[in-house]
Amino acid sequence: MAVFDPIRIGSSAAGEDYEIDRSLRFVNDSSTYLERTPSSDSNRTTMTLSVWVKRGKVGEMMIMESFRDDANRTRLMFDALNRMQMFQRFQNNSHPLITESQRRDSSAWLHLVWSIDTTQSTSSNRVKMYVNGVQQSFISGSNSQPDQNEALFFNKDERHTIGVGQDSGGLEVYYDGYMAEMNFIDGQQLPPSSFAETDSVTGEYKPIEYEGTYGTNGFYLKFADNSGTTATTLGKDSSGNGNNFTPNNFGTGDSVKDTPTNNFCTFNPTNDSKAGSVSEANLRYTGGGGNGTIASTFGIRHTDTQGYYFEARIISGNQANRLFVGIGYTSTNWINVDARGANDDSWVLRNGDGVFIHNSSVDGETTGAGGLSVGDIIQIAVKGSKIWVGKNGSYFFSGNPSGDSTPKFSDIADTWTPVADVMTSNVVQFNFGQDSSFSNSVTAQGNTDANGNGDFYHSPPTGFLALCSKNLPNPTIKLPDKHFDILLYSGTGSTQNITGLEFQPDWVWVKKRNGSESHDLQDAVRGATKRLESNNTNSESTVAGSISSFNSNGFTVVDAGTTNESGNTYVAWCWNGGGSTVTNNVGDISSQVRANTTAGFSIVGYTGNGTSNSDVTIGHGLGVAPDVVIIKKRGTGGSEAQWGMLHHKLTSGKNIFLQTTSAEGTYSNQIKSTQSTTFTVNVSDASAGRYNRNGENYIAYCLSEVPGYSKFGKYTGNGNSDGTFVFTGFRPAWVMVKNRDSSYSWDMNDNKRDPDNVCEKVLAANLSDAEATATSMDFCANGFKLRVSNNSQNRSGDTFIYLAFAELPFKNARAR
């Protein structure tokens, strides 16, 4: 588990104007690396390395090494399980220090810091490692700190390499991905706050300028001078020390615009069929024995009014009808589906004859634009539900994205992502604006978009921008923890205030973690102490030993009760419902509503009127149609008091129940539909009315998606531990998943019980069971990736629905 770092408390937005212009792309297939041998020894006990990385391929890879021989070397690296580590070997005495989390997310940047001082008398203070400002703990059995005053091989007059390691047999373990803003400090053990801080306005953890000294062998590599590939250009030390590094096997095009202050789209290896292979730091895709599709890290919403532009160059091969590029639906399980054969609104250009393939068929309204050849640069422009394609400066099918004329239209109102579908020896490389040389294969043209972002071979059409974080729309909710957050606490058996929220909660859902206990759901519309349990159909109970009040920054629990037993641990999921309850008379039934329209959440209390065989509407206060409605009868329990849910990704006309494992079903008593002001229930018989019995009280929780904050979608399982990737457009804080087609539990993961990947602490909304420990999923900067093949989260071919809330929107999120 990560250790909280107090240096982040109270950080400001002081670093918001600091910009990093370029990063250096390392390609392990090209054996790229930098090297330098210091002329003399300096401080070998105390030093700091700070570097920003964005991973390409995953697995064992080197960041920096100093090597004397196999028995004497120091390595800073990722191991084969993608864990950050330091490996020190001195006279064959090894000190491996390996962190717990697996770092496989390549959608965004990470800040890594190794902070070292072996003179410290307390061993745990000698080597500290940080990711995004948070100190990391080490896996059991690997906490092998160096001996006090042990000399490392950094700052010794031995060969130092960046991006590769070595042994007696030669160079090995190349890095693949991007590095930026590399600061090596000789003689000081520094915290991450010397190099980065958290922006108080956006929540983004971001670089700041290092203003300290470097020491004799210290250096600062910006990788910004791409006028050459020498030690005084690409490998130039900007610290003032002149400790330049010699680049090996790089081209000038490897200094790219993808940086920690402007993250660019790339291919997404976590959303890949694995039939082909990705390279060039996730920009090139090579076909395998069968067609395989890879998606990208950015999504384009169908409601976007902003246009985006990207390019794809055919690198090699020309097998007809074996290369397709374009746009695909983000919720597609690309591990099992090819873009050319998808039936969910993919639009891809076929290389053999230049026709559009839509929903696995040739688009009947377009004639072939002619075969595509090696060296052709394909241009793709997307705006909302519209797409245009062309090549080498001209658009096909009489299209003109600048004039908004003759686009192709998508059918699904959701989110697209760039895709490549490639077979056999075909190779394609995309440019989302980071490199118009396509890895030094053509002369860079340097065309930018209207905002000055990007590096394109062809000029982007008027009104179209690069797919990079600076060009993403500003999220409505910059700080999700002002609307949803999670608290962990330990029970005391006596009254205690549970604090730490940035809001007064209106809905609190508590679950004991270390033992069997029913879930405890309470809200401000029904009032404190009134308990419902998501795992059964019991009637509402008033529990004195439960939540006694909702406070400005948390809530109060009293006595032992169900939420505060001494010696037990708890998780509380908390939502901001807007702070005041009002009467809503919009529907057929008057309701009591507490609504947070900004966050798309409302709590609705109403009393049934007993109308049967008729639609009845209830006002929800959101102003937009909810995507999810959950209703529970508060009075007598039993079959009428089930937790009914209408989710917009259920099959039309079907509901599902929260307290059971049951699949979706068609019911005569159902939550029928949602509108901008009301939701509708229908009962066939008032005497058995699940949602509208005369005189019975009900509570409803209504949720509507807010881009960058919440997502209520679906995905298809693949039954593989290399599971489906689900794009949400944010780094999740909480995810609940249910198999829509089969009888399995409602599984819940969150970022407080699992602050690092892999998420493995699972609770089920329908069970009173204690928290289970089992591999589940990775949270990524742009969504979540299933890492399990089980039936409750990833059964092959089954459709799953999910509810997810954000830690940070993708625009401002770091990789995890």
N, C-alpha and C positions, 0 to 999 in steps of 0.2 A: 504494500500500500504506500502511496506517496505521502510524504511528510509535508504538512503545511508550512509555507515559508513566510514568516511575518514581515519580510521586507516589502511584500506587495500591499500591505495594508495602507490605505490612504494615498495610493499613488495617483498622480494627476495626469492631465493630458499634455504635459510639457513637451513630450516628444512627438506630438502629432505632425509637426512640419518636417521632421527628419525623413529624408528620402534616400533609398538605396537604388541606384540607377541600373545596376546590372548584377547578374550572378554568373557563375561559371558552370557550364554543363559538363559533367563527367560521364563518359560512356564506357562501361566495362568491356564491351565488345571491341572497342578501339584502343584499349589499354592506355587510357589517359591518366596522367598524374603529374604532380609537381615535386621538385626535389631541391634540397639545399643542404650543404654541409657547413655548419658554423666553423669559423676559423679558430675558435678557442672555446673552452668550457666557460660556463657562467653558473648561475644558481640552479642546481639540480634537485633541490628539495622543495622549492616553492615556486608555483606558477599557476596560470589560469589560461584555459582555452575557451573562447566563446565563438560559436559559429552557428549560422542559420542554415538549415538543410531542408530540402524537399526531395524525398526519396523517389527513385525510379524503380528499378528492380529491387526486390527485397531479398533477404538472406544475409549471409555473412559478408560484411563490407567494411573497408577501412576508412576512417576519417584522417588519422595522422599516426605516424609511427617514427620512432627513432630506433635504429638497429645497429648493434655491434656484431652479434652472431646469434645462433639459435638459442644459446643459453643466456643471452643478455640483450633484452629489448623491452621497450615500452610501447603499448598500443592503446589507442583510443578508437573505438569501433562499435559496430553492431555485430552481434553474434548470429549464428545460424537461425536462431529463433527470434531475431529482430529485436533483441534487447540491448540497450545501451550498456557499454561496459568499459572498464579499464583493465588491461592485462599487463602486469609488470613481472618480468622474469629477470632475476639477478643471480648469477652463478647457479643457474638451473633451479633456483628457489622461486616458485611461481606464486603470485598474488592476484588471482582473478577477482574482480569486483563486478558483479552482474546485477543490473536492476531488474525489477519484477515485470514491468509492462512490456508488451510486444508492440513495437512501432511499425505498423504495416500500412498506415494511411498515407497515401501519396497525393491526396487532393489539395493539401495546403502545406504551409511551412512549419517547421519546428525550430525552436531555439534550444541549443544544447550548450551546457557549460560543465566543464570539468574544473573544479576548484581544488587545488592541491597544496598542502603544506605538511610534509612528513616530519617536521620538527615538533609538531603538536604532541603533547604528552598524552592526551586522550585519543585513543586510536581512531575512534569514529569521526574525529575532526580532521583527519589527515587527508582523506579524499572524499569530496562531496560532489555529487552529480545532480544536475538540475535539468528539467525539461519544461520549457515555457514558464520559468520562474519558480517551479515547484521542486523542492528537494526530493530525490528519489530514494526509496529504501532498497536494500539488496536482498536477493533471494536467499533463502535459508541454505547455509553451507558454503556460500560464496563470499561471506563478509571477511575476506582475507586482506585486511589493510596492510600497507607496507610497514615494515619495522620503523621505529622512531629514527629519524635522521637518515633513512635509506635514500640513496641517490638514485633518481630516475635517469633514463638515458636521453630525455629531452634536455636541451641546453648543453649537451656534450658535443665534442667535435667529431660526431659520427653522422652518417647520412640520415637526414630527416626527409620523409616523404609524406605528401598529402594525396589522398585518394588511392593509395595502394599500400600493401604490406609486403614483406619479403621474408624468405628463409634462406637456408644455405643453398637451395636449388634455384633461387632467383625471385623475381617479383611475383606476387600472388595477391588474391583477395582485393580486387579492384572495387572502387566505389562506383555506383551508378545513380545519377540524379544531379541535383543542383546544390551548390554551396554559395553562400554570400556572407559578406561582412565578417570575415575571419579575423579575430583579434587574439593574439597570443601574448600574454603578459609574463615577462621574465622577472621573478623575484617577489610577486605578490599573489596571495590567495584572495580572490575577489568574489563577491556575490553576483548573482544575475542582475541586480539593480544597477550595476555599473554599465550595463549594456542594453537594458530594456526595462519597460514598465507597462503597467496597465492603464489604458486610457479611461478616465472616469466617465466620459460621455458615451463611448461606444462599447466599452468592455473589452476592446481589442488589446491583446498583449503585443507590444510593438517595439521596434528598435529605437534606441536613443543613441546619440553620439557619445562614444567613449572619450572622456576628457582627461584621463590620467596618463601616467608615463608608462613606457613599455619595457625598460630594462635593456641590457646589452643585446640579448638575442631575441628580444620581442619583435613582433611584426604585425602589420595590418594589411591584409589583402582585400582589395576592393573589387578586383577582376573587371574593372571598368574600362581600361584602355585596350580597345580591340584594334588598334592601328597595327599591331603585330602580335606575334606569338613568342616573344622573347622574355627574358627575365626582367627587362626594363619596361615592358608593356603589359602583357597579360599577367605576368607573374610579379609585377612591381609591388614592393613594400611601400606603403604610404604612411608609415609611422615616423619617417624621418631617419630611421636607422640604416636604410639601404640594405636591409636583409632580404633581397629579392630571391624569388624561387624560379627555377627553370621549368617551363612547361614542356611536357612531352606528349606528342601525338594530338595536340589540340589544333583547331583552326580558328581564325578570327570570328567565325560564326558561332563559336561555342561561348562567347560572351553574350548573354541573352538578356532580354528585358523582363524575364520572370523573376521577381524578387519578393522579399518579405513585405515590402510596402506596396506591391502590386502583383498579386497572385494571378497567374494566367491559367487558362484551361489546358489540360493535357488529356491523353487517354487515361482511362481508369482501370488498372490491372485487377482491381477487386470486382469489376463488372465486365468480365471477359469470358468468352466461351472456352478458352484455353486450346482451341484448335489451331490457332496461330501463335505468333510470338511477338512481344512488344520490345522495342529497343529505342535507342537515341533518347534516353531519359523520358520515355513514355510519349514520344511523338511519331514513331514509326511502327507500322504493323506489317508483319510478314506472314503470308498464308501458309497453312499446313496442308495435311493430306485431304482435309475436307473443309467446306466453308465454315469459317468461324468469325464471330462478330465481337468487336470491342466497343464499349461506350466511352463517354468522356466524363470529366469531373464537374462540368457546369450544366445547369439546366436553363432552358428558355421557356418561360411560361406562355401559354396561349393568350393570356390577357396582357402581355407586354406590349406597350406602344413603342418601345425602343427597339430598333433593328440591330442585329449583330451579324458580323461578317467573319469568315475564316476561309482558309485555302487548303488544298490537298494536292500533292504532287505525286504522280506515278513514277516510282523510282526504278523499278525493274519488272521484267515479265510482261507479257501481253496476252495471256490466255483469255480468249474472248469469254465474256459473261462469267468471269471469276473474280471480278473486283467491283465493289459497290461502295459508294460513299454518299453520305447525306445525313439525315436526321431520323432518330428513332424515339419511341415513347420511353420515358425514364423508368416506368414501372415494369418494363419487359424483363423477363429473366433471360438475359443474353447467354447464360451458360448453356441453355437448352434450345435457344431459338436463334436463327439467322435473320439478319435485317432484310435480306431479299425475300425470305419466306414468312416474315411476320405478318400477322393479320390484325395488328393493333395500331395502324396509322403510321408506319414507317414510310418515308419517302427516300429512296436511294437511286443514284444515277448509275447505270450499268455501263461498264467500259466497252463491251463488245460493239454496241451500236448507239450508245448515247441516249437511251430511253429512260424514262422514269419508271421505277417499280414502286407501286403503291399497293399495300395490302396483298402482297405476293403476286400481283398481276401487273402487266404493262398498262400504264395509264393510257386510256383510249383517246385522250384529247391531245396527246403529244406524238409527233413523229420523231423518229430517231434523229439525233443531231450528228450522227456519225461516230465511228469507233474512236476511242481514246488511245493515245500512244504514250510510250515511255517519254518522260520529260514534260508532258502536258501538266499544266497547273489548273486545277479545277477550282472555281470560285463558287462559294455558297453563301447566300444571304438569307437571313431568317428574321421575320418580324411577326411576333404573335403567332397566328395560325397560318402565316404565308411563308412560302419558300421559293427562292429563285436559284438556278444553277447556270454556270457557264464555264468556259475554259479560255485561257490565254487572252483575256481581255474582253471577250464578247459573251453575252448571255444568250442562252438557248430559248427556243419556243417563243420568240418575240417578247421576251421578258425584259423588264427594266426596273430593278429595285429602287433606283433613285426616283423614278416616276411612279412607283407603286403600281406598275401595269403588268397584267397577265401573270400573276403568281399562281402557284399551286396552293391549295388549301387543305389543311388538316381537318380531321373530323372530331377528334377527341379533345375536349376542353381540359387539358392538363398541362404536362410539361414535356418538352422535347430535349434531347441531348444529341450532340454530334456522334455519328457512328461510322465505323468502317467494317465491311464484310469482305473478307479476302480468302482465296483458296490457292493451292499449289504454290508456284514460285512468284506470284504477284506480290509486290511490295508497294505500300503507299505511306507517305509521310504528311502529317498535317502541320499547318502553321496557324496557330490561333493569335498570332501577333508577336510571338517571342523571337522568331528567327526566319527572315525571308530568304536566307541562304539555304534553307532546308539541309542543315548540317553540312555546310560548306560545299554543296553539290552545284550550286549556281551562285552568281553574283548577287549579293544582297541589294535590294532596291530602296529600302528605308522609308517606305510610305507609311504614314501614321493615319490614325483616324482623326475625326474633328476635334477630339479632346487632347490630341498630341500623344495618344497611347498607341503602342504597337509598332511592329516592323513588318510590313507586308510587301509582297512582290508586286501586286497590283494595288492601285488605290482603292480603298473601301468605297462603296457607293455612298452618295450623299445621304446622311441620316443613319448610317450603319457604323457600329463601333466594334472594337476588339472585345473578345470574351475574356475579360480580366476583372479583378475585384473592384478596381476604381470605377469601372463602367457599370457595375451592378447597381440597381436602384437602391437608394437608402431604405433600410427596413423601417416599417411603421413602428416596430418595437425594437429599439436598439439594445435594451437591457431586459431580457426575458425574466430575470429574477425579481423584477418589480411586479410581475404578474403570476408567475409560477415558480416555486422553489421547493426544496426538499430539506428536511431537518432530521438528523440522527440524534438520539438521546438515550440515556439509560434511566430506568425507573428507580425511584427512591422509596416508594411506599408512602410518601408524605407530599404535601402540596409543593409543586415547583412550577416555575415559569419556563416554558420552552421558547427560546428566543433565537434570533438570527435572520429573520425575514426582513425584506425591504418593503413590506406592506402588511396591512391587517388582513389575515386570512378570512375568507367567507365560506370556504369548503375545506375541511381537513379530513384526510383519509389516513388512519393510523393502523399499522400492523406490527405485532410483536415479531421479532426476527428469530430469536433463539428458542422458541417453543411454540406449541400449538395454542392458538387463540384466534377467535374470529376477528375479521377485519372490523374496524370501528370507523364509520362514516358519519360526520356531523357537519352541519352547515348553519349559517346565520339566519336563514329564512325560517327554519324550524326552531332554531334557538339552541344554545349550548345545553349539554347533558342529554340531548335526544339522539339516541344511537340507532343506526341501521347497520346491517352486516351484509357485505357484498357476497359472502359465500353461502347465504341461505335466504329463505323467504320469510323469516321471522318478522313479526310486527315490530314497529318502533318501540324501543324501551327507553325509559328515563333512568339513567345510571348516575347515581351521585358520585361514584368513584370514577369519573371520566373527565372529559373536557368541561371545565366550568365556565370558561370565558374565552372569547377571541380578542386578542390584544393588538396593540399597534405594531408589534414586531414578532408576533407569535401567538401562543395560547397558553392557558394554565391547565395543568392536570392535578387532580387531588386524590388523596388516599391511595389505596392500592389499585382498586378498580381493574379495568381491562387495558388501560393505557399507561400504567405507572407502577407496575409491580417491582418491588425491590430486587435487584440483581438481574433484571431482564433488559434487553436492548430493543429499541423501537425505531421505525422509520415513519415519518409523517410527510405525506405528499399534500402540498398546500396550494390553493388557488385564490386569486384575488377576484372577488365577484362584484366589485364596484363600490361597496361601502354603504349603500342605503337601499332599503326595501320600499317599493312603490306598488300601488294598485294598478293593474293593467286590465282595461276593459275592452281590448281590441277584439278578442275572440268571443265565441259563444258562451264561454265560461270565464268569469272574472278570475284573475290570478294575482298572486303576490310575487313580485319579480325583483331580484337583485341582479343587475346586468352590468358587466364590464364590456362595453361594445368595442373598445380598442383591442382587447384581447380575445374577442369572440367567445365569451363565456357568460352564461346566465344560469341562475338558480330560480326555479319556478315552482311555487306552491299553489295548489288549486283543490277545490272540492268538487267531486263528480256530481252530475245532475241526473244520471241514470238514463239518458237518452239511448235507445237501442236501435239497431239497424239504420244508423245514420251517422254521417261524419260530424264530428264535433271539434271545434277549433279552440285552442288556448293560446293566448298571447305570450311571447317569450322575451320580448324587449331587445333583441339583438339588432334589428334593422336590416338583417340579411338572413337568408334561409340557413338554418343550422345544417351541418353535415352529419352531426351525431345528436341523437336525443336518447337519454336514459331515463326511464320512469319506474318508480317504485311506489306501491300502495303502502301507506304508513300504518293502517289499522291492522285488522286481523291478518294472520299469515296464511300460508297454504298456497295452492296453485294460482290463486288470483293475485298473489303478492310477489310474483316473480319480477326480477330486474329486467324489464324489457328494454331492448336497444334497437333503434333504427340507425343504421350506419349507411352512408351514401354509396358505399362500395359493396353492400350486400346485394344479392340478386333482387331485382325489382319485385316488390310486393312481399318481401320476407323480413322477418325480425329474428333476433337472436337473444338469448338470455345470459346475463352476466354471471349468475350464481351456479350455472351448470356447465358441463362439458359439451352440451348438445350442439350440433351443427345448426346452421340457419334453417328456418322453417316457415311455412305459410300458415298463418293463424287467422281464425275468424275474429278474434279480439286482438287488434294490432295497433301499433303506432304506424299510421298510414303514410304520412307525407309531411313535408315542411315547406313553409312559405316565408317571405321576408318579415312578416309580423307574427305569424302563428305557426303552430304545428297541429297536426290533425290526428285524432284517434277515432277508432271505429269499433263498436262492440255489437255482436249479433244478438246478445241477450243481456239486458240490464241486470239480471239476477246473477250473471257470471261475468260481469264486466271487469276485465283485468285493469283497465285504465280509466273507467268512468262509472263506477257504481255510485248510485245516488247516496249522497251524504258522506261518502268516504273521502278521506284526505290523501293527497298524492304529492310527491316531490319529483321534480324533473330537473335534470342537468343537461343544458343545451350547449353545443360546441360548434363553432364555425371556423374554418381554416383562416389563419392569418399568415401570409407568406413570410418565411423567415422565423416564425414563432411556433406554429402548430401545423400538423399535417395528419390527416385521417384518411389513409389510403389502403391499397391492397397490393399484394405481390403473389407470385407463383413460386412454390417451393421446388427445390431440385433434389432433395434427399441426399445432399452431399455436404461433407464438412467444409468444403470450399463452397459456401452457400450463396444464396441469392443476395445481391446488393440492392438496397432500397434507398433511392434518392429522396431526401426530404427538403433539401435547401437550407439545412442548418445542422449544427452539431447537437445531437440529442442530449437532453437531460433525463428524459423518461420515455420509455417505450412499453406499450402493452400490446401483445400479439395474440390473435385467436385464429385457429384453423376454421375457416368458414364452412368447409365441406365435410368435416369429420368431427368426432367427439373427443376433443382434447382440451386441456386447460387454457385459461387466460394467463399467459406468462408475462411477468413484469420485470424489467431491468431499469436501473437508474444510475446516474453518475456520482452519487454520494456513497452508495454502498460499494460501487466499483468505480473509483476515480480514474483508473487506468484500464487499458485493454489487457486481457480479454474480460468482458463482462461475464461473470459466472455466479453471481448471487441472485437467485431467481425466487420470486414469490408468485403465487397464483391467486388471482382475484376470487376464484371460486372455491378456494381451499383454506382451511384454518391452519394448515401445516406450517411448520417452521421453515425458515429460509433454506433452500437447497443450494448446494454448491455444485455447479455443473457448467461446463463450457457452453456459452450461449451465443454472444454476438460481440462484434467490435463496434464502438461508436466512432464515427469518422466526422471530419469537418463538414461533410455534405450529406450525411445520412448514416445508415447502419448496415453492417455486413454480417449475415448469418455465418456462424462458425460451427454449426452443429447440424447433424442430419436427422434429429429426432422429429417425431410426428407432430408435436405441439407447436413447433416453430418453422419446420422446413420439410414437411413430407412431400415427396416428389409428386408433382402434378396438381397438388391441392392449392386452392386459393386461400390466402390468409388476409384478414383485415387487421389494421393496427391503428392505434392512437399514439401520437408522439408530440412531445413538447420540447422546446429548444433550451439549450444552455446558451448558445450564441448563434446568430444568423451566419450563414456561410461567408458572407462578405467580410465579416470581422473575426472569423474563427481560425484557430490554429489546429493543425493535425494533432491527433491523440495517440 
